[in-house]
Amino acid sequence: MNKIKVIGLGPGHPDYVLPKAKKEIEALNVLVGGKRNLFSLDTSDKAVYEIKGNLENMNSFIKENLKNSDIGVVVSGDTGFYSMLRYIKRNYPDEQIEVIPGLSSIQYMFSRINESWEDACLTSLHGREIDLKNVLQQYNKVGILTDNKWKPQNIAKKLLEEGYENKIMYVGENLSYDDERITKGSLQVIINAKPFNMCVVVITDEK
């Protein structure tokens, strides 16, 4: 039985891709992934499918190619944290899936600000909504994957509206790359900062 190998590429830079993941990718003939993930790999000798939003088309490509070969589905960060794995599991039996984990961007972000994360709430606003007020009533530390709607400035404004003016925010952009930028500040500082790209946010108590 050919397998779908869901492979985590870490936060982005090749230095943070696990040796196991590199070995699996080199051995595969067919890869599926987002544009940025595929661009970061040498795919010159492979058949590739770029995910552009229509998961049914992706699924058709996987099913067709799975007849003859293992398929690699490469994802950003870690395979078990808001990745394509959940979708793959809904469509294929467990015995046909193999998972090769990666370092999540949130893990990387906490390391860059010298913070532990075992006591944090880790979540995502990427295409989702969460009750930040409820989360912050339960946790003093929160790590968030953002999107174009929930940018750091919007999160900071929401926190001020909810009365959390004493919180500190860390914003990590282009994590692990040469142009990485990490910004730390009060909520008002973040609101007044220049626009951020999609990034990782950590919210903590003021120190």
SVG drawing of the C-alpha trace seen along z (x, -y; Angstrom):
<svg xmlns="http://www.w3.org/2000/svg" viewBox="-15 -55 36 57">
<polyline fill="none" stroke="black" stroke-width="0.4" points="0.0,0.0 1.4,-3.4 1.5,-6.0 0.8,-9.7 3.7,-11.2 2.8,-14.4 6.1,-16.2 6.7,-19.2 9.2,-21.7 9.6,-23.8 9.4,-27.6 10.9,-28.1 14.7,-28.2 16.3,-24.9 18.4,-24.8 15.3,-23.9 14.1,-21.1 14.8,-17.8 17.2,-15.4 14.4,-12.7 12.2,-15.1 15.0,-15.9 15.6,-12.2 12.0,-11.4 11.6,-14.4 14.6,-13.3 13.2,-9.8 9.8,-10.9 8.8,-11.4 5.6,-13.3 5.1,-16.3 2.1,-18.4 2.3,-21.7 1.8,-25.4 3.8,-27.6 6.3,-28.9 6.9,-25.4 7.5,-23.9 9.7,-26.8 12.0,-26.1 12.7,-22.5 14.5,-21.1 11.6,-19.7 13.4,-19.5 13.0,-15.7 9.6,-15.4 5.9,-15.8 4.4,-18.6 1.0,-19.9 0.7,-23.4 -2.2,-23.9 -4.2,-27.0 -7.2,-26.7 -9.3,-24.0 -8.7,-21.0 -10.9,-18.7 -8.6,-19.2 -5.6,-18.5 -7.4,-15.3 -8.0,-14.2 -4.3,-14.6 -3.3,-12.6 -5.7,-9.8 -4.6,-9.5 -0.9,-9.5 -1.2,-7.3 -2.0,-4.4 1.6,-4.3 3.7,-6.1 4.0,-7.4 2.9,-11.0 4.6,-13.7 2.4,-16.5 4.8,-19.2 3.4,-21.6 4.8,-24.6 5.8,-24.2 4.7,-21.1 2.4,-18.5 0.2,-18.3 -0.5,-22.0 -3.1,-23.5 -1.7,-21.7 -3.1,-19.7 -3.0,-16.5 -6.5,-16.8 -7.9,-17.0 -5.8,-14.1 -7.0,-12.0 -10.6,-12.7 -10.0,-11.3 -7.6,-8.4 -7.2,-5.5 -4.5,-5.8 -2.6,-2.8 -2.0,-4.8 -0.7,-7.9 2.8,-8.4 3.7,-11.6 7.1,-13.2 6.9,-16.1 8.6,-19.5 9.4,-22.4 6.4,-24.7 6.8,-28.4 5.3,-28.9 7.9,-26.7 10.6,-28.7 9.0,-32.0 9.1,-31.1 12.7,-30.1 13.6,-33.4 12.1,-35.4 13.6,-33.0 10.3,-31.8 9.0,-28.4 5.6,-27.4 4.4,-24.5 2.1,-26.9 0.9,-28.7 -2.3,-28.4 -1.3,-27.8 -3.8,-28.6 -4.5,-30.0 -6.5,-32.9 -5.6,-31.8 -9.1,-31.7 -10.6,-31.2 -12.2,-33.1 -11.4,-32.6 -12.6,-34.3 -9.4,-36.1 -11.0,-37.4 -11.9,-33.9 -8.4,-32.6 -6.7,-35.3 -8.9,-34.6 -7.4,-31.1 -3.8,-31.7 -1.1,-34.3 0.7,-33.4 -0.7,-32.9 0.9,-32.0 -1.1,-32.8 -0.7,-32.1 -2.2,-35.2 -3.7,-35.9 -4.5,-38.9 -7.7,-39.6 -6.3,-39.2 -3.1,-41.1 -1.1,-42.1 -2.6,-45.6 -6.1,-44.2 -5.3,-41.8 -3.8,-44.6 -6.9,-46.8 -9.2,-43.9 -7.2,-43.4 -7.4,-47.1 -11.1,-47.0 -11.3,-44.0 -9.3,-45.8 -6.0,-44.1 -3.8,-47.2 -1.0,-45.7 -0.3,-42.9 3.0,-42.8 3.0,-41.5 5.9,-39.9 5.4,-39.9 7.6,-37.6 7.8,-38.0 9.7,-35.9 10.8,-33.6 14.1,-31.8 14.9,-33.7 17.6,-36.3 15.1,-39.1 13.5,-37.9 12.0,-40.7 10.8,-40.4 9.1,-43.3 8.3,-43.6 6.1,-46.3 3.0,-47.4 -0.4,-47.0 -0.2,-50.7 3.3,-50.3 2.1,-47.4 -0.9,-49.4 1.4,-52.3 4.0,-50.1 4.4,-49.8 2.2,-47.1 3.1,-43.5 3.0,-40.6 1.5,-37.3 3.3,-36.3 3.3,-34.7 2.2,-36.6 3.0,-35.9 1.0,-37.7 2.3,-37.8 1.9,-39.7 3.8,-42.9 7.3,-42.4"/>
</svg>
